[in-house]
Amino acid sequence: MIAVLAGTALLYLWSLPASGFANEYYAAAVQAGTRSWKAWLFGSLDSGNVITVDKPPAALWIMGLSARIFGFGSWSLLAPQALQGVAAVALLYGAVRRWAGPAAGLVAGAVLALTPAAALMFGFDNPDALLTLLLVAGGYAVVRAVDAGSTRASTRWLVWAGAAIGVGFLTKMGQALLVVPAFGLVYLVAGPSPLRTRLLQLLAALGSMIAAAGWYVLLVELWPATDRPYIGGSTTNSLLELALGYNGLGRLLGGNGNGGGGGGGFGGAAGSSFGGATGLTRLFGSEMGLEISWLLPAALVSLVAGLWLSRRAPRTDRLRAGMLLWGGWLLVSGLVFSYMSGTIHPYYTVALAPAIAALVASAGRELWRRRESLTARVALAVMAAVTAAWSFALLAGSAESYAWIRWVILVAAVPAVLGLPAGAGRLRRVAVVAAAVAALTGIAGSGAYAVATASTAHGGSIPSVGITASAGGGPMGPGPDGRGGSTGGRPGAQPLSMPGATGAPPSFPAGAPFGGSGASGPGGGPGGGTGVNTELAALLHATASTWSAAVSTSQSAAALELATGTAVMSTGGWSGSDPAVTLEQFQAYVAAGAIHYYLGGGQGGGPGGGSGTSSAEIAAWVAANFPATTVGGQTVYHLTG
């Protein structure tokens, strides 16, 4: 296990600096948190505390503390994410080992580490890394609760499980709750206490979950709105409304709202297009398939086989308990991801990786233990066959240079699949060799994509797995038709702006504000943001006002903050539609000399948010009352003096 953890750490940490600030939207919030404790507490986009990002700040808290201790930069920003991946692998090993043995634990840990979506998110500054760790921690606590020898110990572990989910809510809101049905079901079925006691214990876990999440929601709701930043993405400046609206029912059912950061999209058809059409095949199609589905067919076979093998077992049987825990996790989350009509991005599927890994490892170990039975050997052969076939199909549709390994997988899988059923009696060694080959071929495709993903720089709002998608832009942000871009280098590709060190900033169309001649690469000082003109960056860096500049959208503000090391006001949030700053408030800030410049143009060159929004009103007022100059190809209004 030490070797597995060391290999995971090496894989996730090796190329971290190449990604620079990764998702600048969250990186800017981390930078703000290093300069203002209030910004750290609320997850503000700027240290002047005008508006927050559109997620709760738990993931930002960890990255922010790291940046305060070690100094803000790529390593201090992304290293905590990679270490969370190592911790998730360790906890999954511990959970699977308790019910299925150490060999199964090792397999589960290795499969999680080599899942492409995990290799992507555990090297990126999105909140999904911490969310995945917390979900695994909750699963581990449930396993310990079922195994506990006393009612008190079981209750204590269930309370810890509830607390993990509560903190998960403060990381990514409603997505953390998708595992709750599985957690409750497995303890209700396999818990050691009488039924009435089990119900009371689950109520205690529910109370712990509410307390772990509710304290912060209550803090934000009770804090005077005039003394805290606007809650980005909400329509009423309420964290609770954000949880129930854009990040809650809006994600499930679609519909328009204030839009979201970290990836854009507004729900409905536009939002769902990021993950493909709704339906059972969504997890197997295009980008989602490459990120998570490599072992998904084998996991579904494992779930059926495990439930069948434990059909006559006692209530507390650990094999059935494992199938209920990991299978319930996979089915509920997978079905929600498949059918949610609001904004969804392919990397959300990293939350499925622990369940898939645990199912394959647990059921595979039990089938191997019963390998004297022809039925068990046939089930193992089916797992190997569907994995090899699907890996071949995924690689056949890939533009990666290493896609040729599909032929190795196919050639090696044929004798392995045939050898497993035949490996009985005097041919037992055939089964051993066939199982080893099947295991290696089963992880080969996923592992190749994971290694390639971890060794490639990623940036922008919607990072992609592999090398070709990242080099070609991938689904970085909304395309010309208002929908998410497809994966570069694949069928239907619509490559957008490059996420590399130079050129237009991620999620900006080419030629958008702040790019062009003199654009600079990642870094921490003036001109250090991705795609920000160096002349413009130097101008803002030399200011001493509370905000060096104001812009209409958050992604514009984030790029400028990282480039200049200053606070930049976003008047309208991610899409320019958040009423974060009214015209009267903006005029008061200008009268007080708190804003030095206003930069015309939002995402795509417009004021953002459309007519009638406060950000559009501010843009019109500035244009009518202040002279415009051009700096580095950007329209700049001088608001002081």
C-alpha positions in Angstrom: 0.0 0.0 0.0 2.9 2.3 0.6 4.0 1.7 -2.9 0.5 2.5 -4.2 0.3 5.7 -2.2 3.8 6.8 -3.3 3.0 6.1 -6.9 -0.3 8.1 -6.6 1.6 11.0 -5.1 4.2 10.9 -7.8 1.5 10.7 -10.5 -0.5 13.6 -9.2 2.4 15.9 -8.1 4.8 15.4 -10.9 3.6 18.0 -13.4 1.5 20.3 -11.2 3.4 23.6 -12.0 2.7 23.1 -15.8 -0.9 24.0 -15.1 -0.1 27.3 -13.6 -3.2 28.7 -11.9 -5.5 26.1 -13.6 -9.0 27.5 -13.2 -8.3 31.2 -12.8 -11.8 31.8 -11.3 -11.0 29.8 -8.2 -7.3 30.7 -8.2 -8.2 34.4 -7.9 -10.5 33.7 -4.9 -7.6 31.8 -3.2 -5.3 34.8 -3.9 -8.0 37.1 -2.4 -8.1 34.9 0.7 -4.4 35.4 1.3 -4.9 39.1 1.6 -8.2 39.3 3.5 -9.5 36.9 6.2 -13.0 38.0 5.3 -12.4 37.0 1.7 -11.1 33.7 2.9 -14.1 33.1 5.1 -16.7 33.9 2.4 -14.8 32.7 -0.7 -14.7 36.2 -2.2 -13.4 36.7 -5.7 -11.6 39.8 -4.7 -10.0 41.0 -1.5 -12.3 44.0 -1.5 -15.2 41.5 -0.9 -17.7 42.6 -3.5 -18.8 39.1 -4.7 -18.1 35.5 -3.9 -17.5 32.6 -6.3 -20.6 30.5 -7.0 -19.7 27.6 -4.6 -19.3 27.4 -0.9 -15.7 28.0 0.2 -14.6 24.8 1.9 -12.2 23.8 -0.9 -10.9 27.4 -1.0 -10.2 27.4 2.7 -7.7 24.6 2.3 -6.0 26.1 -0.7 -6.1 29.5 0.9 -4.3 28.3 4.1 -1.7 26.6 2.0 -1.1 29.8 0.1 -0.9 31.8 3.3 1.7 29.5 4.7 3.8 28.8 1.6 3.1 31.9 -0.5 0.6 32.1 -3.3 1.6 30.2 -6.4 0.9 27.2 -8.5 2.4 24.7 -6.1 0.7 26.0 -3.0 -2.6 26.2 -4.9 -2.6 22.7 -6.5 -0.5 20.6 -4.1 -3.3 20.3 -1.5 -5.5 19.0 -4.3 -3.0 16.3 -5.2 -2.5 15.3 -1.5 -6.3 15.0 -1.2 -6.2 12.5 -4.0 -3.6 10.4 -2.1 -5.7 10.6 1.0 -8.8 9.4 -0.9 -6.8 6.4 -2.2 -5.7 5.6 1.3 -9.2 5.8 2.8 -10.7 3.7 0.0 -8.1 1.1 0.6 -9.0 1.1 4.3 -12.7 0.8 3.6 -12.5 -2.0 1.0 -9.9 -3.9 3.0 -12.2 -4.2 6.1 -14.9 -6.1 4.1 -13.1 -7.6 1.2 -9.5 -8.1 2.3 -6.2 -6.3 1.7 -5.8 -7.5 -1.9 -9.1 -6.1 -2.9 -8.2 -2.9 -1.0 -5.0 -2.5 -3.1 -6.9 -3.1 -6.3 -9.6 -0.5 -5.4 -6.9 2.1 -4.4 -5.0 1.5 -7.7 -8.1 1.7 -9.8 -9.2 5.0 -8.2 -5.7 6.5 -8.7 -5.6 5.5 -12.3 -9.1 6.8 -13.2 -8.7 9.7 -15.7 -11.2 11.9 -14.0 -9.3 11.5 -10.7 -6.0 12.2 -12.4 -7.6 15.4 -13.8 -9.3 16.7 -10.7 -6.6 15.9 -8.2 -4.3 18.2 -10.1 -6.8 21.0 -10.5 -8.2 23.8 -8.3 -11.9 22.9 -8.7 -13.8 21.8 -5.5 -14.3 18.3 -6.8 -11.1 17.1 -5.3 -12.1 17.8 -1.7 -15.7 16.6 -2.4 -14.4 13.2 -3.6 -12.1 12.9 -0.5 -15.0 13.8 1.8 -17.3 11.2 0.1 -14.7 8.5 0.6 -14.2 9.6 4.2 -17.9 9.3 4.7 -18.0 5.8 3.2 -15.1 4.7 5.4 -16.9 6.0 8.5 -20.0 4.0 7.5 -17.9 0.8 7.1 -16.4 1.4 10.6 -19.9 2.0 12.0 -21.2 -1.4 10.6 -18.1 -3.1 12.0 -18.1 -1.4 15.4 -18.5 -3.6 18.5 -20.8 -1.4 20.5 -23.7 1.0 20.0 -21.7 3.9 21.2 -18.9 3.2 18.7 -21.3 2.8 15.8 -23.0 6.0 16.7 -19.7 7.9 16.8 -18.7 6.6 13.4 -22.1 7.5 11.9 -21.8 11.0 13.3 -18.4 11.3 11.6 -20.0 10.1 8.4 -22.7 12.8 8.7 -20.1 15.4 9.4 -18.1 14.5 6.3 -21.2 14.9 4.1 -22.0 18.2 5.8 -18.6 19.5 5.0 -19.1 18.1 1.5 -22.2 20.3 1.2 -19.9 23.3 2.1 -17.7 22.2 -0.8 -20.2 21.6 -3.6 -23.6 21.8 -2.1 -26.2 19.3 -3.3 -23.8 16.9 -5.1 -22.5 15.8 -1.7 -26.0 14.5 -0.7 -26.2 11.9 -3.6 -24.4 9.3 -1.4 -26.7 9.7 1.6 -29.3 7.1 0.4 -26.6 4.5 0.1 -25.0 5.3 3.4 -28.4 5.1 5.2 -29.5 1.9 3.4 -26.3 -0.1 4.2 -26.4 0.8 7.9 -30.2 0.2 8.1 -29.7 -3.3 6.6 -26.4 -4.4 8.0 -25.9 -2.4 11.2 -25.2 -4.4 14.3 -27.8 -2.8 16.5 -31.6 -3.5 16.8 -33.8 -1.8 14.2 -35.1 0.9 16.5 -31.5 1.7 17.6 -30.3 1.8 14.0 -33.0 4.4 13.2 -32.1 6.6 16.1 -28.4 6.3 15.1 -29.2 7.4 11.6 -31.1 10.4 13.0 -28.0 11.3 14.9 -25.9 11.1 11.7 -28.5 13.3 10.0 -28.2 15.8 12.8 -24.4 15.8 12.5 -24.7 16.4 8.7 -27.1 19.3 9.2 -24.8 20.8 11.9 -21.7 20.4 9.9 -23.2 22.3 7.0 -25.7 24.5 8.8 -23.4 26.5 10.9 -21.9 28.2 7.9 -25.2 28.7 6.1 -26.6 30.3 9.3 -23.4 32.5 9.6 -23.8 33.8 6.1 -27.6 34.4 6.4 -27.3 36.2 9.7 -24.3 38.3 8.7 -25.4 41.8 7.6 -25.6 41.8 3.8 -24.0 45.2 3.7 -20.9 43.9 5.5 -20.2 40.8 3.4 -19.8 40.0 -0.3 -22.7 39.3 -2.5 -23.3 35.5 -2.9 -22.3 34.9 -6.5 -24.7 32.9 -8.6 -27.7 33.6 -6.4 -30.6 35.9 -7.3 -31.4 37.1 -3.7 -27.9 37.4 -2.2 -28.6 34.2 -0.2 -26.4 31.1 0.3 -29.5 29.0 1.0 -31.2 30.2 -2.2 -28.0 29.4 -4.1 -28.1 25.9 -2.6 -31.8 25.4 -3.5 -31.7 27.3 -6.8 -28.8 27.4 -9.2 -26.8 24.7 -7.4 -29.8 22.7 -6.4 -33.0 22.3 -8.4 -31.5 24.3 -11.2 -28.8 21.6 -11.7 -31.4 18.9 -11.7 -34.2 20.4 -13.7 -32.5 23.1 -15.7 -33.8 26.7 -16.2 -32.2 30.0 -16.2 -30.6 31.8 -13.3 -27.6 34.0 -12.7 -25.3 31.5 -14.3 -22.4 29.7 -12.7 -18.7 30.2 -12.3 -16.1 27.6 -12.7 -17.6 26.5 -16.0 -20.3 28.7 -17.2 -23.7 27.6 -18.5 -27.1 28.6 -17.4 -29.1 25.3 -17.2 -31.6 23.9 -19.6 -30.4 22.8 -23.0 -27.3 25.0 -22.9 -26.2 23.7 -19.6 -26.8 20.0 -20.3 -24.9 20.2 -23.6 -21.7 20.2 -21.6 -22.3 16.6 -20.7 -24.2 15.4 -23.7 -27.9 14.5 -24.1 -29.7 13.2 -21.1 -30.3 9.4 -20.8 -28.7 6.2 -19.7 -25.9 6.5 -22.3 -24.7 9.9 -21.2 -21.9 8.4 -18.9 -20.7 6.3 -21.9 -20.6 9.1 -24.5 -18.0 11.5 -25.6 -16.1 13.2 -22.8 -17.8 11.5 -19.9 -17.0 8.1 -21.3 -13.3 8.9 -21.4 -13.2 10.3 -17.9 -15.1 7.6 -16.0 -16.6 4.8 -17.9 -13.6 2.5 -18.5 -14.6 0.1 -15.7 -18.2 1.1 -15.5 -19.5 -2.0 -17.3 -17.5 -4.3 -15.1 -18.7 -2.5 -12.0 -22.3 -3.1 -13.1 -21.6 -6.8 -13.6 -19.9 -6.8 -10.3 -22.9 -5.4 -8.5 -25.2 -8.0 -10.0 -22.8 -10.8 -9.2 -22.2 -9.6 -5.7 -25.9 -9.3 -4.9 -26.5 -12.8 -6.3 -23.8 -14.4 -4.4 -25.0 -12.9 -1.1 -28.7 -13.5 -1.7 -29.0 -16.1 1.0 -26.5 -14.6 3.4 -27.4 -13.3 6.9 -28.5 -9.7 7.3 -25.1 -8.4 8.3 -23.2 -10.1 5.5 -20.3 -7.9 4.5 -20.4 -8.8 0.8 -24.0 -7.7 0.5 -23.2 -4.6 2.7 -20.4 -3.6 0.3 -22.7 -4.0 -2.7 -25.4 -1.8 -1.1 -22.8 0.8 -0.1 -20.8 1.1 -3.3 -23.6 0.0 -5.6 -26.1 2.4 -4.1 -23.5 5.2 -4.4 -22.9 4.4 -8.1 -26.5 3.9 -9.1 -28.0 7.0 -7.4 -25.1 9.4 -8.5 -24.9 7.8 -11.9 -28.6 8.1 -12.6 -28.7 11.7 -11.4 -25.7 12.6 -13.6 -27.4 10.8 -16.5 -30.7 12.6 -16.3 -30.1 16.0 -14.7 -31.1 18.7 -17.2 -29.2 21.6 -15.7 -25.6 22.5 -16.0 -23.3 19.5 -15.8 -19.7 19.1 -16.7 -17.9 15.8 -17.5 -15.4 16.2 -14.6 -18.3 15.9 -12.1 -18.0 12.1 -12.7 -14.9 11.9 -10.5 -17.4 11.3 -7.7 -18.3 8.0 -9.2 -14.6 6.7 -9.3 -14.5 5.4 -5.7 -17.7 3.4 -6.1 -16.6 1.9 -9.4 -13.2 0.9 -7.9 -14.7 -0.6 -4.8 -17.3 -2.6 -6.7 -14.9 -4.1 -9.1 -12.3 -5.0 -6.4 -14.8 -6.4 -3.9 -16.9 -8.5 -6.2 -13.8 -9.6 -8.2 -12.1 -10.8 -5.0 -15.2 -12.8 -4.0 -15.6 -14.3 -7.4 -12.0 -15.3 -7.4 -12.4 -16.8 -3.9 -15.1 -19.0 -5.3 -13.3 -19.8 -8.6 -13.9 -23.6 -8.2 -17.4 -22.7 -9.3 -17.9 -22.4 -13.1 -20.4 -19.7 -12.5 -17.8 -17.6 -10.7 -15.2 -18.1 -13.4 -17.7 -17.2 -16.1 -18.6 -14.0 -14.2 -15.0 -13.0 -14.0 -14.6 -13.7 -17.7 -17.6 -11.5 -18.5 -16.1 -8.7 -16.4 -12.8 -9.0 -18.3 -14.6 -9.2 -21.7 -16.8 -6.1 -21.2 -13.8 -4.1 -19.9 -11.6 -5.0 -22.8 -14.3 -4.4 -25.4 -15.3 -1.1 -24.0 -11.6 0.0 -23.6 -11.1 -0.9 -27.2 -14.1 1.2 -28.2 -13.1 4.2 -26.2 -9.5 4.1 -27.6 -10.8 3.6 -31.1 -12.6 6.9 -30.9 -9.7 8.7 -29.4 -7.2 10.9 -31.3 -4.4 10.2 -28.7 -1.1 8.9 -30.1 -1.2 6.1 -27.6 -4.6 4.8 -28.7 -2.7 1.9 -30.4 -2.7 0.1 -27.1 -6.3 -0.9 -27.8 -4.9 -3.7 -30.0 -2.6 -4.9 -27.2 -5.7 -4.9 -24.9 -7.8 -6.8 -27.5 -5.1 -9.4 -28.3 -4.3 -10.1 -24.6 -7.9 -10.2 -23.5 -8.9 -13.0 -25.8 -6.9 -15.8 -24.2 -7.5 -14.3 -20.7 -11.3 -14.4 -21.2 -11.2 -17.9 -22.6 -8.7 -19.1 -20.0 -10.8 -18.0 -17.0 -13.7 -20.5 -17.5 -11.4 -23.3 -18.5 -9.1 -22.9 -15.5 -10.3 -25.7 -13.2 -8.9 -28.9 -11.9 -5.5 -29.5 -13.5 -5.7 -26.2 -15.3 -5.8 -24.1 -12.2 -2.7 -22.3 -13.2 -4.3 -21.3 -16.5 -6.9 -19.4 -14.4 -4.3 -17.7 -12.4 -2.4 -16.5 -15.5 -5.7 -15.5 -17.2 -6.8 -13.5 -14.2 -3.5 -11.6 -14.0 -3.6 -10.8 -17.7 -7.3 -9.8 -17.5 -6.5 -7.4 -14.6 -3.6 -5.8 -16.5 -5.5 -5.4 -19.7 -8.5 -4.1 -17.7 -6.6 -1.2 -16.2 -4.4 -0.5 -19.3 -6.7 1.9 -21.1 -7.8 3.8 -18.1 -4.2 3.9 -16.8 -2.8 5.2 -20.0 -5.4 8.0 -20.1 -4.7 8.8 -16.4 -1.0 9.1 -16.9 -1.3 11.2 -20.0 -3.8 13.4 -18.2 -1.6 13.9 -15.1 1.4 14.8 -17.2 -0.4 17.4 -19.3 -1.1 21.0 -18.4 -4.8 21.9 -17.9 -6.5 25.2 -17.6 -9.8 27.1 -18.1 -13.2 26.3 -16.8 -13.9 22.8 -18.2 -10.6 20.8 -18.3 -10.5 17.6 -20.4 -8.7 14.3 -19.9 -5.9 13.2 -22.2 -3.4 15.2 -24.2 -5.1 16.0 -27.5 -8.2 17.6 -25.9 -6.0 19.9 -23.7 -3.7 20.8 -26.6 -6.7 21.6 -28.8 -8.5 23.6 -26.2 -11.1 21.0 -25.1 -14.5 22.1 -23.8 -13.0 25.2 -22.2 -16.2 27.3 -22.2 -19.2 28.4 -24.2 -18.8 28.1 -27.9 -20.1 30.6 -30.5 -23.6 29.0 -30.3 -23.7 29.5 -26.6 -23.2 25.9 -25.8 -20.2 24.1 -24.3 -17.3 23.3 -26.6 -16.6 19.7 -27.5 -13.4 17.9 -26.9 -10.6 18.9 -29.3 -9.4 16.2 -31.6 -12.5 14.1 -31.3 -15.6 13.7 -33.5 -17.6 16.9 -33.3 -14.7 18.9 -31.9 -15.1 22.6 -31.5 -11.7 23.7 -30.1 -11.7 27.1 -28.5 -9.0 29.2 -26.9 -5.8 27.5 -25.8 -5.3 26.9 -22.1 -1.5 27.2 -22.5 0.9 29.8 -21.2 0.2 32.4 -23.8 -2.6 33.8 -26.0 -6.2 34.5 -25.1 -7.1 33.6 -21.5 -9.1 30.4 -20.9 -12.8 30.8 -21.4 -12.3 34.0 -23.4 -12.9 33.9 -27.2 -9.9 34.8 -29.2 -9.4 38.6 -29.3 -11.5 39.1 -26.2 -10.5 41.9 -23.8 -7.2 41.7 -22.0 -5.5 39.4 -24.6 -3.6 40.2 -27.8 -0.1 41.7 -28.2 2.1 41.4 -25.2 -0.1 38.8 -23.5 1.8 37.0 -20.8 1.9 33.6 -19.2 1.1 32.2 -15.8 2.9 33.8 -12.8 2.3 35.7 -9.7 3.4 39.3 -10.4 2.5 42.0 -12.9 1.6 40.6 -16.2 1.5 37.1 -14.7 -2.0 36.2 -15.4 -2.9 34.1 -18.4 -3.5 36.2 -21.6 -3.5 39.6 -19.9 -1.7 42.4 -21.9 1.5 43.4 -20.0 1.0 47.1 -20.6 -2.5 46.9 -19.1 -1.3 44.7 -16.2 1.5 47.2 -15.4 -1.0 50.1 -15.4 -3.3 48.3 -12.9 -0.4 47.0 -10.8 0.7 50.6 -10.1 -2.6 51.7 -8.5 -3.2 52.1 -4.8 -7.0 52.1 -4.7 -9.1 49.4 -3.0 -9.8 48.1 -6.5 -7.4 48.8 -9.3 -10.2 48.4 -11.8 -13.8 47.3 -12.2 -15.1 45.0 -14.9 -18.5 43.5 -15.5 -17.8 39.7 -15.3 -15.9 37.5 -12.8 -13.8 35.7 -15.3 -12.4 39.0 -16.6 -11.7 40.1 -13.0 -10.0 36.8 -12.1 -7.6 37.0 -15.0 -6.7 40.6 -14.1 -6.3 39.9 -10.4 -3.8 37.1 -11.1 -1.9 39.2 -13.6 -1.6 42.3 -11.5 -1.7 41.1 -7.9 -4.5 43.7 -7.2 -8.2 43.5 -6.3 -10.5 43.9 -9.3 -14.2 44.4 -8.9 -16.7 42.2 -10.7 -19.9 44.2 -11.0 -22.0 41.4 -12.4 -20.6 38.0 -11.4 -19.8 35.2 -13.8 -22.2 36.2 -16.6 -22.6 39.8 -15.7 -26.2 39.2 -14.5 -25.6 39.1 -10.7 -26.8 42.3 -9.0 -23.6 42.4 -7.0 -23.1 46.1 -7.2 -25.9 48.6 -7.9 -25.3 51.8 -9.8 -25.7 53.9 -6.7 -23.2 51.8 -4.8 -20.7 52.0 -7.7 -21.1 55.7 -7.9 -20.4 55.9 -4.1 -17.2 53.8 -4.6 -16.1 56.1 -7.4 -16.8 59.3 -5.3 -14.7 57.8 -2.5 -11.8 57.1 -4.9 -12.0 53.3 -4.2 -11.9 52.3 -7.9 -9.1 53.5 -10.1 -10.2 52.3 -13.6 -13.1 50.8 -15.4 -12.4 48.4 -18.3 -15.0 48.4 -21.0 -16.2 45.1 -22.4 -17.1 41.8 -20.7 -17.0 38.3 -21.8 -17.0 38.3 -25.6 -16.6 42.1 -25.7 -20.0 43.3 -24.3 -20.9 44.7 -21.0 -22.2 41.4 -19.8 -25.5 40.5 -18.4 -27.6 42.2 -21.1 -29.7 45.3 -20.9 -31.4 46.1 -17.7 -28.8 44.5 -15.4 -26.9 46.6 -12.9 -23.6 45.8 -14.6 -25.0 47.1 -17.9 -26.2 50.3 -16.1 -22.8 50.8 -14.6 -21.1 50.3 -18.0 -23.4 52.9 -19.6 -22.9 55.4 -16.8 -19.1 55.1 -17.0 -19.1 55.5 -20.7 -21.3 58.6 -20.5 -19.3 60.4 -17.8 -15.7 59.5 -18.1 -13.3 59.8 -21.1 -12.0 56.7 -22.6 -8.4 55.8 -23.5 -6.8 52.7 -25.0 -4.2 50.7 -23.2 -2.9 47.5 -24.8 -5.9 47.4 -27.1 -8.3 47.7 -24.2 -10.7 50.5 -23.5 -9.9 52.1 -20.1 -11.8 54.7 -18.2 -10.0 56.7 -15.5 -12.3 57.0 -12.6 -10.1 59.0 -10.2 -8.8 62.6 -10.4 
